[in-house]
Amino acid sequence: MQEVEGPLVHNVWDYERLEGQTGPLVYPAGFVYIFALLRALTDEGKNIFRAQLIFSGLHGLLLLIVLMGVYLKTSTTPDFALPLVVLSRRAHSIFELRLFNDGVAMIFAYATIALGIMDRWTIACVCFSLGVSVKMNVILMAPGLAVLLVQSRGILGAAWRIVLCGLIQLGLAWPFLQVNAIGYLRRSFDLGRVFLLKWTVNYKFLDEPNFQSPRLAIALLIMTLSAWLAFGHFRWAKSSGGLFKMVLGSRMFDNRRLSADHIATCMLESNLIGIVFARSMHYQFYVWYVHALPFLVWRGTLGRRSSLVGVAAIVAIELCFNIFPATPISSLVLQVMNVTLLVSCWSSPPPSIKDKD
């Protein structure tokens, strides 16, 4: 509420002057508009109970999109595993008690997947860009989305939709860019931000110097990009002969409908790669993938080989995010489980790109 007060109350549009007691404003412009609306609906942030009711509604909306728009449209996850989508204690805390913007961003992210399954790629890209404007983590789905756009709409069809995403970002940020463009970009899209070890959930087994080491950041970035390329080439674009053949062999414009399982797999695996190699995971970041865990577990070999092992993997990740403060052991277990989940997805056959007739 303090971070978004500047433009509303004091007519301050310089991002480098927007901050609160918890620190500077480090989210893109969409966050400002949404939380400004929340501020207006909650008596300038004083009516916390009303804010919690609003976030309960947002949580319900997210679950509706995830279950009806993704899980019930795909054939990956068995029915008995669907209750696992809604049972996370930490996810309820992040929404109803903590009121983080991560949940709002993920509403747009899952709406992107659901709309893609409906073959509505233009509005899907609008939702994707809106999600990025709330919190930058949604961009972790961008590699998977780019592959899907080329496969479904062709090279130029994908290109203009990517440009549309950029124009939405530009339009939302325009009032701030006019005042201090460099400050806005530095604050809201800071890829080099150094996190504090005390808040990390996934790297508590490191000491402070190694955790904040630039070498670790560079190594993780290289591994992230390499994993995106490998998954893109050998899994998401496998039916097209790999990424390069997919691009060179695509039409300029196309109108191809993709299978729901392929769409969800590309987007959620792309997101998982970013999470596995993230510089730091905080407790609220759990909503980036908690609702996708049953899909990813049964998409990969973990759930397919043994449902009991699949459930145990989800429970183990949930327990790690419920230990506060995180310990070296809980962080190590979380990292091992995340990497195991990614390897499990890699080891499984990719779904068919088109629905069977």
Buried (B, 14 or more C-beta within 10 A) or exposed (E): BBBBBBBBEEEEBBBBBBBEEEEEBBBBBBBBBBBBEBBEBBEEBEEEEEBBBBBEEBBEBBBEBBBEBBBEBBEBBEEEBBEBBBEBEBBBBBBBEBBBBBBBBBBBBBBBBBBBBBBBBEEBBBBBBBBBBBBBBBBBBBBBBBBBBBBBBBBBBBBEBBEBBEEBBEEBBEEBBEBBEEBBBBBBBEEEEEBEBEBBBBBBBBEEEEBBBEEBBEEBEEEBEEBBEEBBBEBBBBBBEBBEEBBEEBEEEBEBEBBBBBBBBBBBBBBBBBBBBBBBBBBBBBBBBBBBBBBBBBBBBBBBEEBEBBBBBBEBBBBBBBBEEBEEEBBBBBBEBBEBBBBBBBEBEBBEBEEEE
